[in-house]
Amino acid sequence: MNELADRARSIIEEVFASLEEIRESVVACYRSSAGFCTADLAGVRPDIFRCLGRAPGTLAGAGMIVAPGVLADRPRWLEWWQAPDPTFLDVDLDPDSLDFYDYTAAEWFAVPERTRHRHIVGPYVDFGGTDTYMLTLTTPVEDGPRFLGVVGADVRAARFEALLLAELTACPTEVALVNAEGRVVVANSPRHPAGSLLHEAGERLPGLPWALVSARQAAGASANL
């Protein structure tokens, strides 16, 4: 089971490494601009596209989500690109609109803004985009004390599970990775699909907001599913 935890950590760290490149690019653009605006974010796109290209089929999207008031020409902005083309994600950012997308209320934005630490959300169903289970990884972007927003990536939960298939298969008993809410991230049993609930805390994994739940623990919690 240690191999499963190590492999999961390795995949996540690879994504965060790509996000760190995007973060550094955003900060460089911000510092070199006399009046930071949406046009300046074009300089970040090559890093976003490289991030998506490194994990084809795994990442559904990646980009920069700007904190309100940071840009000179727009009150809010998502420099977000969806795989595989990549295609720009155009969302309604008008607060007076019925379809207004208030990303500042989303956990993947609000937690890094508050803690100034990276964060992982999910698995959750991405109703506004792909309608599939996703993991969203974000990390804060700062220039000194100023919070500029977050950079992030959406990881397809099914693909994440596929990348862990060898380790999941090698486990001699049923095992699942669960998030802080008790939702299954990956498991080697069809009884525990991604997004289902296991109410056992399990063994916390260093460096990840997840726990490892063994077959014995899962059996005791299965009645709650």
N, C-alpha and C positions, 0 to 999 in steps of 0.2 A: 504493500500500500504506500510505502514511502516513494516508490517509483512514480506512482500516480500523482502524488502531491508535488514531487519535483518537476514532473513534466508539465503539470498545470501551471506551476509557478513560472517555468521557462517560457511558455507560450504568452502568458500575461506580461512578463517582463519585456519580451520582444516587441509587443504592441506599445508598451509605455516608452520604450527606447525610441520608437518612431515618433511618438507624440512629443518627446523631448526635443527632437529636431524641429518639429513644427513650432513648438513653444519658443525656441531660441530664434527662429526666423521671424516670428511675430514681434518679439522684443526688439530685434535689430531693426525691423521696419518702423516700429513705433519711435525708437530713439533717433532714427535718421530723418524722420518726417517733421516738417515745420508745422503741419496741421494734419494730424493723423486722420485719414478718411478711407472710404471703401476702396478707392483706386489703389491705395498703398497695399491692400491685402492681396492684390494680384501677385505681388512678390513672394507670397507665401504658398501660392498654388503648386509650384513644383515640388515642394516638400510634402504637401497633402497628397499629390498624385503618386509620389514615390512610396508613401505610406500605404496607399491602396494597392499599388503594384507589387509590394513585397508579400502580400498575403491575399492573392487572388482567390475568390470564393469564400474566404474567411471573414474579411471585413466588408460590411454592407455600406459603410460610409465613414467619412472622417472630415475634420475641419476645425475651424475656430469659431467660437460663439462669443461675441463681444459684449462686455458689460455695458448697460445703458449709460449714455453720457460720455463714452470714451471717444467715439468717432465725431469728427467735426461736421460731417454732412448727413449722418443718419442717427436717430436716437437709439436704434437697436439694429443688430445685424448678425446673420449667420453666414459665415463663409464655409458652407458645408457642401460636400460633394459626395454623390452616391456612386458606388461601383455598379457595373464594371466599366462604364464608358470613359471617364466619369461624367456624371450629370449634376449640374447645380441644383440644389434643393431650394425651391422658391416657396416660402411660407408667408402667411399674412402677419405682418408685424405692426399693424395699425391697432392701437388700443381701443379705438372706437368701433372696430369691426366685430361682428358676431363670431368670426372665425379667427380672432386674434390668438396668436400663439405666444403665450407668456412663458418663455423658456426660463425666466428667472425663478419661477416657482418649482421647476423640475429638480428632483433630488440630485441629478448628475451635475447641475449648475450650482444649486444652493449650498450643498455640502462643501465642495471645494472653495466656494466664496467664503464660507464661515470658518472653515478649519485651515484653509490654505494648504491642504494636503490632497493628494490624488485620491480618487474614489472609483469604486466599481458598483454599478447598479444592475440588478437582474438576477436571473432571467425574468423578462417580462414580455408581453405581447406588444409589438410595435404597431398599434392600431393606426397611427398616423402615417406610417410609411410602408413597411413590408408585410404587415400582418403575420409575422413569424416571431418566434422567441428570440430575444436579443440579450446580449450583455453590453452595457455601455461603460466605457472606460474614459475618465476625464482627469485632467490635471490642471491646476490653476496657472494662469499667466499673470506675472507681476512685473512691474518696473519700480524697484524700491518698495515703498509702502502702498503704491497704487495698484489696485486690482483691475486688470484689463479684461478679464474674462476667463474662459477655459478652452483648452484644446481637447478634442476627444475622438473616439472611434467606436463604431458599433460592430460588435463581433457576433456573427450568427451562432446561436447556441448549438444548432445541429452540427455545424462544422467544427465547433470547439470540441464537441463530444467525439466526432470522427477522428480528430487529431489525437485524442486520448484513447482510441480504441484498443491499441496494443496493451497499454497499461491496465485498462479496465478488464480486458479479457484475461490478463495474467493473474488478476486477483483471485485467490482460491475461494473466496466467499463473496456474498453480495456486499457492495460498498457504494456509497454515494457521497458526493461533495454537495454540501448545502450552504446557502448564504445565511446571513444573520437573521433573516425572517423565517428560516427553516425551509425555504424553497430549494428543491433539487436543482443543482447546476448541471451535473452529469451523474449517471449511475450505470452500473452494469446489469441492471435488472429491468425488464419491461414493466414491472410493477411500480417503478418509480420514475416516470418520465420527467423531463425537464419542466420545471414550474410547479410540480406537485409538492405537497407539504409533508415534511417529516418533522415531528415535534421534539426530536432529540437534539441536544446541543452538539454532541460528538466531540471529537478532538480538534481544537483550534489549530489552524495552519499558520505558522509564522510567515509574515509578509503578505498574507491574503486575508480578506474578510470572510473566509469560509471555514467550514469544519468538515472533518471526515467522519462519516457515520458508518459503523460496521453493520454486518448482517444481523447480529444479535440486537443491536439498538434499533435498527430499521424494523425488525419484526415486532418489537414492542410498540412501535409508533404507527404501524401500518393501519391499525383500526381507526386512526384519526383521519385517514386520507379521504 
